[in-house]
């Protein structure tokens, strides 16, 4: 299990009022899932996972899964004249009351998305947070 960082719990209150921790992890099982389904993700985006969870551009409620958030982020390389690396959707499972008290919020997967998909998420999803 790899520690990734911390969320600001107040940003996720519309998704779940009973979040028990601000810590986020990537389990070995989910790392393997990402590696098998989206091998390019770990190479290209893993170094940005902390930035994605701590400074998302958008947080949306996942309508398909309870206590789950979609974190959208456009990754830019500041030292490369703000060059876009790409857009991603990081799916985050929130640890809530009633579950094992040792649970942490955990990354389910991370998926690269194009401009059209990003626009679709913003237009059709339930946005609970938008960065300034």
C-alpha positions, 0 to 999 in steps of 0.5 A, a space after each residue: 500500500 502506498 500513501 498518496 496524500 490528503 484530501 480536504 474533507 469539506 470538499 467531499 461533504 456533498 458526496 458523503 457526510 461521514 468521511 472518517 479520514 483525509 488520508 488517501 492510499 493506492 493499494 497494491 491490488 488497485 495498482 495492479 488493476 491500473 497497470 493491467 488496464 491502463 499501463 500508460 497511466 502509472 508511467 505518465 500520471 502517477 507522479 501527479 496523483 498527490 497533486 490530483 487529490 490535493 488540488 483537483 480542478 473538479 470533483 464530481 459525485 459518481 452516480 454509479 457508486 456510493 461514496 465515490 468521487 471523480 476528480 478531474 484534473 488537467 495536468 500541466 508542466 509548469 517548468 515546460 511553459 505550462 505545457 499540457 500533459 493531459 486530462 485525467 479522471 481519478 476515481 476515489 473511494 471515500 472511507 466512511 463511518 460504518 466501515 473498518 475504522 482503519 480504512 483509508 480513502 483509496 484510488 480505484 483507478 485513473 483514466 486519461 480523458 480527452 477534451 470532449 470527455 472532459 467537457 461532457 463530465 463538466 456538462 453532465 456530471 454533478 459537480 460538487 467542487 470547482 477550483 477557482 
